[in-house]
Amino acid sequence: MMKTKTMVASLFRRTFRCNPVAAIAINSQTNLPRESLQHFSSKSLTTGRLQFSGRVFCSESGGERSSGCWNCGEKSAFLFCDSCRSIQPVDDSVDYFQIFGLEKKYEIDPRSLEGKYKDWQKKLHPDLVHNKSQKERDYAAEQSAKVTEACRTLTKRLSRAMYIMKLNGINVNEEETITDPTLLMEIMELREGIAEAEDSKALNQIRSQVQEKLKQWSDSFVEAFESQRFYEAVKCIQRMTYYERACEEIVKKL
Amino acid sequence: MMMLRHVAKKAFLGLQNPMASPLGLGRRLYHENVIDHFENPRNVGSFNRDDPNVGTGLVGSPSCGDLMSLQIKVDDSGQIIDTRFKTFGCGSAIASSSVASEWIKGKTIEDVLTIKNAQIAKHLRLPPVKLHCSMLAEDAIKSAVNNYKEKQAKANGGVKA
């Protein structure tokens, strides 16, 4: 009985260091099946034998994988475990901002993405795991793809805006038709101007005008979003979509 | 099983665009109606917006940034005698608006309101991802008719007063 008590105490101490919430849960759990613990000798008291998966007890928010590394049990394995160097499976609750260690806001420095992106790919890229298990190669393919998608989404202003709206539960890509005559007339005239532009000088002129507008509406979006005026924010995104399409058209013509 | 798949593939290619390259095997191809409307679009252009007999429908799709303008010229009996359209968007959007501009010619403004996007989509064999293009065309028709009616109401209101 004393052995059991010391076992429980050491288990509690160990888990408490790693994961306070789980430890408290375990403590309450072990009150019940006390008899079963007597069968375990203190030698075999490793987290391997007594597998209290953190995921079962913890109700954690955010992307921290509470169950730790699948390979070595290291608790803080975010995408990649630094202690045993194994790639972790994709966790859908991890969002793109977390991958790059950024706050969930629209204004970010795109240059900070490039460096972090390369760092992640040095660890996660499928080409680096040829001699590992099929399971880990699959994880590599999925994680690497997710990081690439994250970088792509966050780099461009428009996709970043749409993503941040999505994180707040607002889906911008509704199929409702736009009928706002002022906006549509403006875009119509813009597109006609592009179609009629004679030379690259004229096109570049239009392009700089459009990019001005993009910046302006991007700023309006930030304002609307931060003041929680989501309807307005959606309108800003719609405008930005049209301006982006116009830019693409110009580039095609050039 | 292999034979059946092979035959089906051949039939698929035969029915679809005969101009498709052999490398189009398995890829989604545009239906010949779409290609026809894209390469020979009918009724491209514009009318004078201020003309009292002209109704202008201007609609946009937020998801893909498509833009569609459909104009109708209506006579005194309410029949659409001519149409013009201008669309900035993908091949399916252009074809949808071209089809719409064809179909509404000769019909009355009340009749054309019954044209459904499903009919346009079926005619062009649009894949699911392009169904919103036909929806946009249907909305463009309604928008043009509404615009015409508003103009008529204003004009009549002016005369009465």
Interface residues (C-beta under 8 A of the other chain):
Chain A: V172 N173 E174 E175 E176 T177 I178 T179 P181 L183 L184 M185 I187 M188 R191 E192 Q238 T241 Y242 E244 R245 E249
Chain B: L58 V59 G60 S61 P62 S63 C64 G65 L67 S69 K86 F88 H132 M135 L136 D139 S143
